[in-house]
Amino acid sequence: MRDFSNCTALVTGGASGIGRCLALALAREGADIALADLDAGGLERVRAEVESVGRRASTHCLDVTDREAVHALAEVVRPRVLVNCAGIAIMALAENTSPEQWDRILAVNLRAPINVCAEFLPSLKERGGHIINVASVDGLLALGGSSAYATTKFGLVGYSEAIGIELSGHGIGVTAVCPWFTWTPMVDSISIQGYERGKLDRLLRAAKPVLFTTPEKLAAATIKAVKRNKPLLAHTFLAKFMYLVKRLSPRLFRDLFGKPICRLMKIMSE
């Protein structure tokens, strides 16, 4: 999809972080924006930002895991660009992840975008468009210590690849966006089992200059990928490099990156 002018883009998780930056990037490309999120205050702030660049915006305060709410949204919003960006993160070894945590992260990160796509596919098929599913580099390579999160993101990448093939004859492109660590408000919600919050905050901020990209850079790269109808975007050089190493030699990737990070997670959770 090369031209976004005068179309509507629906962005879930649009009240902050990557969702906010994607909404603003699409607005600057000429799209009107429908924002969906649980954060009513954040929705209003982003709506004002969208309107400040001359585009219309609507806000829809809802939980993407609520199927009835998503169905009702599909009755009033008919987007040509659908962005699934709502998500949560849980950093824990598989053995330390509770059944309740598994249920929650699967509901938000995987079942919700699948259901959102299902609700909006009929209208997308009528006019064509593009689906952007924001996954993670964890959907391409599992580093250990984030088993539940990686499971959901691998699932979302696989789902995106499958429907991309299924919908190619309907004028609908699908892009799975797999960013390296991105500094967003979701960073504040990351939990590591057994690791004290203050120590985690200091660790993340120390790593920020080296390991993290910005949501603004990711949004710009995503727009370019959609215009080229790329099925997959691995964002940042480090993400692409590690993904290449994994594809060339899974054992080398495991020994160089996976095992050391897993050991670090075990130490942090003790």
N, C-alpha and C positions, 0 to 999 in steps of 0.2 A: 504494500500500500504506500504509494508515493505522495499522495495529496491528502492532508487532513482538514483542509479548509471547509468550514461550514458543515462538518459532521459532528456527531456527539460521541464523546468518549466517556465510558463509565470506569471509574477507578475505585476498586475496593481497597480499604486501608489508606484512603486518600487524605486523612487528616494530618499526617506527619510523615517524616522520613522519605523513603523512596517513593511512596505513593504520592505524596505532596509534590515532589520534584518532577515526577512523571506527568502529573496533572498540569503543572505550570509549563513544562516543555511542550506538551500537546496543545495547550492554549496558545502558546507563542507560535505554533504551527498553524493556527487558525481554527482549532476545534473548540466546540462548547463542551463543558465538563459536567458530568454528574458524579458527585462525590459520595461514597458510602463508607461509613465507619461507625464505631461505637462512641467515639469522642466528639460530642456535640460542639464543644467549644472549639476544638481543632478544625472541625468542618467549617465553622463560620469564618475562622481566620483564613483558611485556604480559599474559601469562596471569595472573600474580599480580594485576595491576591490574584485570583483568576480574573475577576472583574476589572482589576486595575490594568490588565493588559488588553482589555477591550473585548473579552469574550463572556458569554453567559455561563452561569454556574448554578446548579441545584444541589441541595444537600439532602442526604437520606441517612438518618441515624438508625443503624440496625446492626444486628449480630449476623455475620455471614454464615454461621452454623445453623441459623434459624431458617429452615426451608420455606416455611410459610411467608416469612418476611422477604426472602429473596424472590419468591414467586410473585408477591405483590409488587415488588420493585420492577420486575420484568413486564408488568402490565402497564407501567407508566413511563418507563425509559426504554428507548429503542436505539441503542448505540451501534455504531459501525466499528468502533474500537472498544474492546473489552480488556481491562487490565485487572488481573487478579494479583493483588499485592498484600492483602491482609495476612498476617502470620505471627507466630510466636516462636521462641527459642527455648530449649531446655538442654543444658550442657550437663550430661551425666553418663556414667558408664551404664551399659544395658542392665547390669545386675542391680544397679541402684535406682533405676527408673521405676516408679510405682505404676500399677495398672491405671490409676486415675490420670497420671501424667501422660501415659500412652494414649488413653482415650481422648484427652483434651488436645494434644498436639496433632493427632491424626484427624480429629474433627476440624480443626482450624486450618491446618496447612495442606491437607490433601482432600478430605471429603468436601469441604466448603468450595474450593475452586472447581472441583468436578461438578458439583451441583449448580454453581453459578453458570458455568458453561452450558450445562444441559438446559437451564431455563432460558438462556439468551440465544441458543443456536437457531431456533426457528426464525427469529427476526433477522439474525445475521445472514442466514441462507437466502433471504429475500433480496438483499442488496449487496452482499459481500462485505468484507471488512477484514479485521485483524484481531487476533487474540494474543495478548501478552501475558504469559504466566511467569511471575517473578519467583524463581526457585533460589538456588544458591550454588556456590562451588561445591558445597556438601552434597549436591545432587549429581555431581560428576565423579567425586573422589571422596571416600570416607576416611577421615583421619583418626577415628577412634575418640571416645570421650563425648560423642554427641550422637549416640546410636539412634535415638528416637527422631531427632531433627533430621539426620541424614536419611533415614528411612522415608520420611515424608517428602523430602526434596528429590530423592531418587525417583519416588513414585510420581511426583509432579512432572519431572523431566520426561519420564517414560510415557505418561499420559499425553503430554504435549506433542511428543514425537508421533504417537499413534493417531491422535486426532488431526495432526497436521497432514498426514497421508490421507486420512478419510475425507477431509474437507477440501483437499486441493482442487477438486473438480467443481467446487461451489464458489470459487473466488474468495476464499477465506484463508488468509495466512495465519500461521501459528509460530510464535517465537518463545522459546524458553530462555529466560534471562538468568544467568548463573554468575552472580557477582562474587568477588572475593569479599573479605570482611568490609562492611560498609558502616560508617559511623552515623547512626540514626538513633532516635529515641528508644528503639527496641534494644539497643545496647544496655540501657538502664534496667531492662527487665530480664536480662540474661541471668540465669542462676546456675551455679555449679554446686552439685550436691556436696555438702559438708564444707564449703568454702565461704568464709565470712565476707559479707557484702563490701565492707570498706576495703579489704585487701584486694578484692576483685576489681573494684573501681580503680584503684591505684595501678594495678597490673594492666588493665585495658588502656588507661590513659598513657601509660609509659609505652605501650605498643602502638598507639595510634599513628605516630608519624611514619612508622615503617610498614605496618601491616594493613592499615585501613585506607579505603578509597572514600570518596564523598558521594552522596546521593545525587548531587548535581552532575558530576562526571558520568555517573552510571546512567542517568536519564538521557544525557546527550548521546551516549553510545547506543542506548536502546532505540532512540528515534532513528539513528542511522541504520541499525540492524533491521528495523521494521521496513524502512524504505527499500532496503535490499532484499526483503523477504527472507531473511536468514532464519533457519529453524532453531539455531542455537547461538547464544551470545555468552561466551566465557569472558568476563570482564576483569581487566588488569593483566599485565604481562605475567605476574607471578601465578595467577590462576591458569592461564594458558600453558605456562611452562610446566606446572605440576601435572596438569591434565595430560600433556604430551608425554611426560615421563611415565605416568601410569599406563597410558596406552601402549607405549613401546616396551615397557618392562614392569608389569604389576608387582613383581617381587622386589625390584629395586625401589619402586615407589613406597612399598610397605616398609622396607628396611630404613630408607632415608628419611621419610616423613611420617608415615603412619605410626610405627612403633615408638619413636621418640615422643610424639605428641600424646600418645596414649599413656606412656609412662609418666609424663608431666601431669596429665589429668588425674592419674592415680595418686600421685604425691599430693596434689592440691586438695584432693577429697579426703585425705587421711586426717 
